[in-house]
Amino acid sequence: MRLYIKNIKKLKGRLIMPAAVIISAAMLASCAGGREENVQDKTDKTGTVTSAQAEPVGAVRAKEEKKLDLSALSRESNGYGQGVQTDQQNRTTGALDFNAQYGGLNACAIDEKSDKITLTFDQGYENGFTADILDTLKEKKVKAVFFLLEDYAEKNPELVQRMIDEGHIIGNHSVHHYSMPSLDQSACESEIKDMHKYIKEKFDYDMTLFRPPMGEFSEFSLGVTSNCGYRTMMWSFAYADWDVNNQPDKQQSLQKLTDAAHPGAIYLLHSVSQTNAEILGDLIDNVRANGFEFN
């Protein structure tokens, strides 16, 4: 099958109104790492804004009262996976389909506006490898996105501060790692806003990117996330790297990750993985040798 998203279905243009799509600075950001881009406004025949002219952050935040109408959104739970099928540019079709289906809800799985690759790390708990990962990123001059749970940030403030100080992007991975589509609106908002508040108070940092735990979402949860001022970032490549007791072979993993490179790629890696920590430098070198660059 072409789609690797359970129960996925089209929005059918029933929701995305021109007045409701400008929500926050995050919405103006490229999917790769939340960086703002200067792009032209384009509106298709259905009235959906397909890109936006970058504005100063303060000006955009003044428009945050513009919210998506959640009433027509499905609460049906979906589980995301990018799949293995690729197009002629080696881009996973599952990620492209996700963009097409849910881009109007301020969500993406691949950066179709960039040729660069984004490295993202999910930080569920600390397993002793994050400092090495940060060392390698610093040596190779690569910036990454680190999606944090609140428990991780509470237990590892020095590492979080180092991520910020070294220019990486901190993303919101929720407070408790609940399945977002299983929550009502209030609980869904709390998972995002309480984590945002904690990072703002402790590190004076405003997050704009959200990754739903376990890749589970609904149209409704994506809409709630967007109305909280966040852009949902999935991924266009991931592999089985999370089991600390069954780590993948280093050489096989390096080859797999190198071969997966594609324009606008968003890699999902887990920082608990010893394999990832040990191959990261070689992966960056290999990908660059193949003509790609990182955000």
C-alpha positions as a Markdown table, in Angstrom:
| # | Residue | x | y | z |
|---|---|---|---|---|
| 1 | Met | 0.0 | 0.0 | 0.0 |
| 2 | Arg | 1.2 | 3.5 | -0.6 |
| 3 | Leu | 0.0 | 5.0 | 2.6 |
| 4 | Tyr | 1.5 | 3.9 | 5.9 |
| 5 | Ile | -0.9 | 5.9 | 8.1 |
| 6 | Lys | -3.6 | 4.0 | 9.7 |
| 7 | Asn | -7.2 | 5.2 | 9.0 |
| 8 | Ile | -5.8 | 8.3 | 7.2 |
| 9 | Lys | -8.4 | 10.3 | 5.3 |
| 10 | Lys | -8.5 | 13.6 | 3.4 |
| 11 | Leu | -9.6 | 16.9 | 4.9 |
| 12 | Lys | -11.7 | 17.5 | 1.8 |
| 13 | Gly | -11.2 | 21.2 | 2.1 |
| 14 | Arg | -13.9 | 21.5 | 4.7 |
| 15 | Leu | -12.0 | 23.4 | 7.3 |
| 16 | Ile | -9.0 | 25.4 | 6.2 |
| 17 | Met | -10.3 | 29.0 | 5.8 |
| 18 | Pro | -8.1 | 31.8 | 4.6 |
| 19 | Ala | -8.6 | 33.8 | 7.8 |
| 20 | Ala | -7.8 | 30.9 | 10.1 |
| 21 | Val | -4.5 | 29.7 | 8.8 |
| 22 | Ile | -2.1 | 32.3 | 10.2 |
| 23 | Ile | -1.6 | 31.2 | 13.8 |
| 24 | Ser | 1.9 | 31.7 | 15.1 |
| 25 | Ala | 5.5 | 32.2 | 14.2 |
| 26 | Ala | 5.8 | 28.5 | 14.1 |
| 27 | Met | 3.4 | 28.4 | 11.1 |
| 28 | Leu | 5.8 | 30.6 | 9.2 |
| 29 | Ala | 8.7 | 28.4 | 9.8 |
| 30 | Ser | 10.2 | 25.8 | 7.5 |
| 31 | Cys | 9.4 | 22.3 | 8.6 |
| 32 | Ala | 13.1 | 21.8 | 9.0 |
| 33 | Gly | 13.9 | 23.0 | 12.5 |
| 34 | Gly | 11.4 | 25.8 | 12.8 |
| 35 | Arg | 13.5 | 28.4 | 10.9 |
| 36 | Glu | 11.6 | 31.2 | 9.2 |
| 37 | Glu | 11.7 | 31.5 | 5.4 |
| 38 | Asn | 10.9 | 34.2 | 3.0 |
| 39 | Val | 8.4 | 32.6 | 0.6 |
| 40 | Gln | 5.5 | 34.0 | -1.5 |
| 41 | Asp | 1.9 | 33.8 | -0.5 |
| 42 | Lys | 0.0 | 31.3 | -2.6 |
| 43 | Thr | -3.7 | 30.4 | -2.4 |
| 44 | Asp | -5.1 | 27.5 | -4.3 |
| 45 | Lys | -8.6 | 27.3 | -5.7 |
| 46 | Thr | -10.1 | 25.9 | -2.4 |
| 47 | Gly | -8.8 | 28.9 | -0.5 |
| 48 | Thr | -6.1 | 27.0 | 1.3 |
| 49 | Val | -2.9 | 29.0 | 1.9 |
| 50 | Thr | 0.0 | 26.8 | 0.7 |
| 51 | Ser | 2.8 | 29.1 | 1.9 |
| 52 | Ala | 3.1 | 32.4 | 3.8 |
| 53 | Gln | 5.2 | 35.5 | 3.7 |
| 54 | Ala | 7.5 | 35.6 | 6.7 |
| 55 | Glu | 6.7 | 38.3 | 9.2 |
| 56 | Pro | 8.4 | 39.5 | 12.4 |
| 57 | Val | 7.6 | 37.2 | 15.2 |
| 58 | Gly | 5.9 | 39.9 | 17.2 |
| 59 | Ala | 3.6 | 40.8 | 14.4 |
| 60 | Val | 2.6 | 37.2 | 13.9 |
| 61 | Arg | 2.0 | 36.5 | 17.6 |
| 62 | Ala | -0.5 | 39.3 | 17.6 |
| 63 | Lys | -2.6 | 37.2 | 15.2 |
| 64 | Glu | -2.7 | 34.2 | 17.5 |
| 65 | Glu | -6.4 | 34.8 | 18.2 |
| 66 | Lys | -6.9 | 33.4 | 14.7 |
| 67 | Lys | -7.7 | 29.8 | 15.6 |
| 68 | Leu | -8.7 | 26.8 | 13.6 |
| 69 | Asp | -12.3 | 25.7 | 13.9 |
| 70 | Leu | -12.0 | 22.3 | 15.7 |
| 71 | Ser | -15.7 | 21.4 | 15.5 |
| 72 | Ala | -15.5 | 19.7 | 12.1 |
| 73 | Leu | -12.3 | 17.8 | 12.7 |
| 74 | Ser | -12.3 | 14.0 | 13.1 |
| 75 | Arg | -11.2 | 12.5 | 16.5 |
| 76 | Glu | -10.4 | 9.2 | 14.9 |
| 77 | Ser | -6.9 | 8.0 | 16.0 |
| 78 | Asn | -4.2 | 7.5 | 13.5 |
| 79 | Gly | -0.7 | 6.0 | 13.9 |
| 80 | Tyr | 2.0 | 7.5 | 11.7 |
| 81 | Gly | 4.8 | 5.7 | 9.9 |
| 82 | Gln | 6.7 | 6.9 | 6.9 |
| 83 | Gly | 6.7 | 3.5 | 5.2 |
| 84 | Val | 9.4 | 2.2 | 2.8 |
| 85 | Gln | 8.1 | 3.3 | -0.6 |
| 86 | Thr | 10.0 | 6.2 | -2.2 |
| 87 | Asp | 9.6 | 8.5 | -5.1 |
| 88 | Gln | 12.3 | 9.4 | -7.8 |
| 89 | Gln | 14.0 | 11.6 | -5.3 |
| 90 | Asn | 14.2 | 8.9 | -2.6 |
| 91 | Arg | 11.6 | 10.7 | -0.6 |
| 92 | Thr | 9.3 | 8.5 | 1.4 |
| 93 | Thr | 5.8 | 8.6 | -0.1 |
| 94 | Gly | 4.2 | 8.2 | 3.3 |
| 95 | Ala | 5.7 | 11.4 | 4.5 |
| 96 | Leu | 4.7 | 13.2 | 1.3 |
| 97 | Asp | 1.1 | 11.9 | 1.7 |
| 98 | Phe | 1.0 | 13.1 | 5.3 |
| 99 | Asn | 2.0 | 16.6 | 4.2 |
| 100 | Ala | -0.7 | 16.5 | 1.5 |
| 101 | Gln | -3.4 | 15.3 | 3.9 |
| 102 | Tyr | -2.5 | 17.3 | 7.0 |
| 103 | Gly | -0.4 | 20.3 | 5.9 |
| 104 | Gly | -3.5 | 22.5 | 6.3 |
| 105 | Leu | -3.5 | 21.6 | 10.0 |
| 106 | Asn | 0.1 | 23.0 | 10.5 |
| 107 | Ala | 1.7 | 19.6 | 10.4 |
| 108 | Cys | 4.5 | 18.1 | 8.3 |
| 109 | Ala | 6.6 | 15.0 | 7.9 |
| 110 | Ile | 9.1 | 16.2 | 5.3 |
| 111 | Asp | 10.3 | 19.7 | 4.3 |
| 112 | Glu | 9.3 | 20.1 | 0.7 |
| 113 | Lys | 10.7 | 23.6 | 0.6 |
| 114 | Ser | 14.3 | 22.6 | 1.3 |
| 115 | Asp | 16.9 | 20.3 | 0.0 |
| 116 | Lys | 18.6 | 20.1 | 3.4 |
| 117 | Ile | 18.3 | 17.3 | 6.0 |
| 118 | Thr | 17.1 | 17.8 | 9.5 |
| 119 | Leu | 18.3 | 15.6 | 12.4 |
| 120 | Thr | 15.8 | 15.2 | 15.2 |
| 121 | Phe | 16.2 | 13.3 | 18.5 |
| 122 | Asp | 13.4 | 12.1 | 20.7 |
| 123 | Gln | 14.5 | 12.5 | 24.4 |
| 124 | Gly | 12.4 | 10.1 | 26.5 |
| 125 | Tyr | 15.0 | 9.6 | 29.1 |
| 126 | Glu | 18.8 | 10.0 | 29.4 |
| 127 | Asn | 20.9 | 6.9 | 28.7 |
| 128 | Gly | 24.3 | 8.6 | 28.8 |
| 129 | Phe | 24.8 | 9.3 | 25.1 |
| 130 | Thr | 23.4 | 12.8 | 24.7 |
| 131 | Ala | 26.6 | 14.5 | 25.6 |
| 132 | Asp | 28.5 | 12.5 | 23.0 |
| 133 | Ile | 25.8 | 13.3 | 20.4 |
| 134 | Leu | 26.2 | 17.0 | 21.2 |
| 135 | Asp | 29.9 | 16.8 | 21.0 |
| 136 | Thr | 29.6 | 15.3 | 17.5 |
| 137 | Leu | 27.1 | 17.8 | 16.3 |
| 138 | Lys | 29.4 | 20.6 | 17.6 |
| 139 | Glu | 32.4 | 19.1 | 15.8 |
| 140 | Lys | 30.5 | 18.7 | 12.6 |
| 141 | Lys | 28.8 | 22.1 | 12.8 |
| 142 | Val | 25.3 | 20.6 | 12.6 |
| 143 | Lys | 22.2 | 21.8 | 14.4 |
| 144 | Ala | 19.5 | 19.4 | 15.5 |
| 145 | Val | 16.0 | 19.4 | 17.0 |
| 146 | Phe | 15.7 | 17.7 | 20.4 |
| 147 | Phe | 12.1 | 16.8 | 21.4 |
| 148 | Leu | 11.9 | 16.7 | 25.2 |
| 149 | Leu | 9.5 | 15.3 | 27.7 |
| 150 | Glu | 9.1 | 17.3 | 30.8 |
| 151 | Asp | 10.6 | 14.6 | 33.0 |
| 152 | Tyr | 13.7 | 14.6 | 30.8 |
| 153 | Ala | 14.0 | 18.4 | 31.1 |
| 154 | Glu | 13.5 | 18.2 | 34.9 |
| 155 | Lys | 16.2 | 15.6 | 35.4 |
| 156 | Asn | 18.8 | 16.9 | 32.9 |
| 157 | Pro | 18.8 | 20.7 | 33.0 |
| 158 | Glu | 22.5 | 20.9 | 32.2 |
| 159 | Leu | 22.0 | 19.0 | 28.9 |
| 160 | Val | 18.9 | 21.0 | 28.0 |
| 161 | Gln | 20.8 | 24.3 | 28.6 |
| 162 | Arg | 23.7 | 23.0 | 26.6 |
| 163 | Met | 21.4 | 22.2 | 23.7 |
| 164 | Ile | 20.1 | 25.8 | 23.8 |
| 165 | Asp | 23.5 | 27.4 | 24.3 |
| 166 | Glu | 24.9 | 25.5 | 21.3 |
| 167 | Gly | 22.1 | 26.7 | 19.0 |
| 168 | His | 20.0 | 23.6 | 18.7 |
| 169 | Ile | 16.2 | 23.7 | 18.6 |
| 170 | Ile | 14.2 | 22.4 | 21.6 |
| 171 | Gly | 10.9 | 20.8 | 20.6 |
| 172 | Asn | 7.9 | 19.9 | 22.8 |
| 173 | His | 7.2 | 16.1 | 23.2 |
| 174 | Ser | 4.5 | 16.7 | 25.9 |
| 175 | Val | 4.5 | 16.4 | 29.6 |
| 176 | His | 3.5 | 12.7 | 30.1 |
| 177 | His | 3.9 | 11.0 | 26.7 |
| 178 | Tyr | 0.2 | 10.2 | 26.4 |
| 179 | Ser | -1.4 | 9.4 | 23.1 |
| 180 | Met | -2.7 | 12.7 | 22.1 |
| 181 | Pro | -5.9 | 11.5 | 20.2 |
| 182 | Ser | -7.0 | 9.7 | 23.4 |
| 183 | Leu | -7.2 | 13.0 | 25.3 |
| 184 | Asp | -10.0 | 15.5 | 25.5 |
| 185 | Gln | -9.3 | 19.0 | 24.4 |
| 186 | Ser | -8.4 | 20.3 | 27.8 |
| 187 | Ala | -6.0 | 17.5 | 28.5 |
| 188 | Cys | -4.4 | 17.8 | 25.1 |
| 189 | Glu | -3.8 | 21.5 | 25.6 |
| 190 | Ser | -2.4 | 20.9 | 29.1 |
| 191 | Glu | 0.2 | 18.4 | 27.7 |
| 192 | Ile | 1.4 | 21.0 | 25.3 |
| 193 | Lys | 1.0 | 24.2 | 27.3 |
| 194 | Asp | 2.3 | 22.9 | 30.6 |
| 195 | Met | 5.5 | 21.7 | 29.0 |
| 196 | His | 5.8 | 25.0 | 27.2 |
| 197 | Lys | 5.4 | 26.9 | 30.4 |
| 198 | Tyr | 8.0 | 24.7 | 32.2 |
| 199 | Ile | 10.7 | 25.3 | 29.5 |
| 200 | Lys | 9.9 | 29.0 | 29.3 |
| 201 | Glu | 10.2 | 29.4 | 33.1 |
| 202 | Lys | 13.3 | 27.3 | 33.6 |
| 203 | Phe | 15.2 | 28.1 | 30.4 |
| 204 | Asp | 13.6 | 31.3 | 29.0 |
| 205 | Tyr | 13.0 | 29.5 | 25.7 |
| 206 | Asp | 9.9 | 29.5 | 23.6 |
| 207 | Met | 9.2 | 26.2 | 21.8 |
| 208 | Thr | 7.3 | 26.1 | 18.5 |
| 209 | Leu | 7.6 | 22.5 | 17.3 |
| 210 | Phe | 5.6 | 19.6 | 18.7 |
| 211 | Arg | 6.1 | 15.8 | 18.1 |
| 212 | Pro | 3.1 | 13.8 | 19.3 |
| 213 | Pro | 4.1 | 10.8 | 21.5 |
| 214 | Met | 4.3 | 7.5 | 19.6 |
| 215 | Gly | 3.4 | 9.3 | 16.4 |
| 216 | Glu | -0.3 | 9.0 | 17.3 |
| 217 | Phe | -2.6 | 11.8 | 16.2 |
| 218 | Ser | -6.1 | 12.7 | 15.0 |
| 219 | Glu | -7.3 | 15.6 | 12.9 |
| 220 | Phe | -8.6 | 17.1 | 16.2 |
| 221 | Ser | -5.3 | 16.7 | 18.1 |
| 222 | Leu | -3.4 | 18.3 | 15.2 |
| 223 | Gly | -5.9 | 21.2 | 15.3 |
| 224 | Val | -5.5 | 21.6 | 19.0 |
| 225 | Thr | -1.7 | 21.6 | 18.7 |
| 226 | Ser | -1.9 | 24.3 | 16.0 |
| 227 | Asn | -4.2 | 26.4 | 18.1 |
| 228 | Cys | -1.6 | 26.2 | 20.9 |
| 229 | Gly | 0.8 | 28.0 | 18.6 |
| 230 | Tyr | 2.7 | 24.9 | 17.5 |
| 231 | Arg | 3.7 | 23.1 | 14.3 |
| 232 | Thr | 3.5 | 19.3 | 14.4 |
| 233 | Met | 6.7 | 17.7 | 13.1 |
| 234 | Met | 6.7 | 14.1 | 12.2 |
| 235 | Trp | 9.5 | 12.5 | 10.2 |
| 236 | Ser | 10.4 | 11.0 | 6.8 |
| 237 | Phe | 12.9 | 8.4 | 8.1 |
| 238 | Ala | 13.1 | 6.4 | 11.3 |
| 239 | Tyr | 14.3 | 2.9 | 12.1 |
| 240 | Ala | 14.3 | 0.5 | 15.1 |
| 241 | Asp | 16.9 | 2.2 | 17.3 |
| 242 | Trp | 15.1 | 2.5 | 20.6 |
| 243 | Asp | 15.6 | -0.9 | 22.2 |
| 244 | Val | 18.7 | -0.4 | 24.4 |
| 245 | Asn | 19.0 | -4.1 | 25.0 |
| 246 | Asn | 18.9 | -4.9 | 21.3 |
| 247 | Gln | 20.8 | -2.3 | 19.5 |
| 248 | Pro | 21.2 | -2.5 | 15.7 |
| 249 | Asp | 24.5 | -3.3 | 14.1 |
| 250 | Lys | 26.6 | -0.2 | 13.6 |
| 251 | Gln | 27.7 | -0.8 | 10.0 |
| 252 | Gln | 24.3 | -1.9 | 8.8 |
| 253 | Ser | 22.7 | 1.1 | 10.5 |
| 254 | Leu | 25.2 | 3.5 | 9.0 |
| 255 | Gln | 24.5 | 2.2 | 5.6 |
| 256 | Lys | 20.7 | 2.3 | 6.1 |
| 257 | Leu | 20.8 | 5.9 | 7.3 |
| 258 | Thr | 23.2 | 7.0 | 4.6 |
| 259 | Asp | 21.1 | 5.4 | 1.9 |
| 260 | Ala | 17.9 | 7.0 | 3.2 |
| 261 | Ala | 19.1 | 10.5 | 2.6 |
| 262 | His | 16.7 | 12.6 | 0.5 |
| 263 | Pro | 15.8 | 16.3 | -0.1 |
| 264 | Gly | 14.0 | 17.8 | 2.9 |
| 265 | Ala | 14.5 | 14.7 | 5.0 |
| 266 | Ile | 13.5 | 14.7 | 8.7 |
| 267 | Tyr | 15.4 | 11.9 | 10.5 |
| 268 | Leu | 13.9 | 10.6 | 13.7 |
| 269 | Leu | 16.6 | 9.2 | 16.0 |
| 270 | His | 16.5 | 8.2 | 19.6 |
| 271 | Ser | 19.3 | 9.5 | 21.9 |
| 272 | Val | 19.1 | 6.4 | 24.1 |
| 273 | Ser | 20.7 | 4.5 | 21.2 |
| 274 | Gln | 24.4 | 3.7 | 21.6 |
| 275 | Thr | 24.5 | 2.8 | 17.9 |
| 276 | Asn | 23.3 | 6.3 | 16.9 |
| 277 | Ala | 25.8 | 8.0 | 19.2 |
| 278 | Glu | 28.7 | 6.0 | 17.7 |
| 279 | Ile | 27.8 | 6.3 | 14.0 |
| 280 | Leu | 26.6 | 9.9 | 14.0 |
| 281 | Gly | 29.8 | 11.5 | 12.9 |
| 282 | Asp | 30.3 | 9.0 | 10.0 |
| 283 | Leu | 26.7 | 9.5 | 9.1 |
| 284 | Ile | 27.1 | 13.2 | 8.8 |
| 285 | Asp | 30.3 | 12.8 | 6.7 |
| 286 | Asn | 28.6 | 10.2 | 4.4 |
| 287 | Val | 25.5 | 12.3 | 3.8 |
| 288 | Arg | 27.6 | 15.3 | 3.0 |
| 289 | Ala | 29.8 | 13.2 | 0.7 |
| 290 | Asn | 26.6 | 12.3 | -1.2 |
| 291 | Gly | 25.9 | 16.0 | -1.9 |
| 292 | Phe | 23.5 | 16.8 | 1.0 |
| 293 | Glu | 23.8 | 19.4 | 3.7 |
| 294 | Phe | 22.1 | 19.7 | 7.1 |
| 295 | Asn | 20.0 | 22.4 | 8.6 |
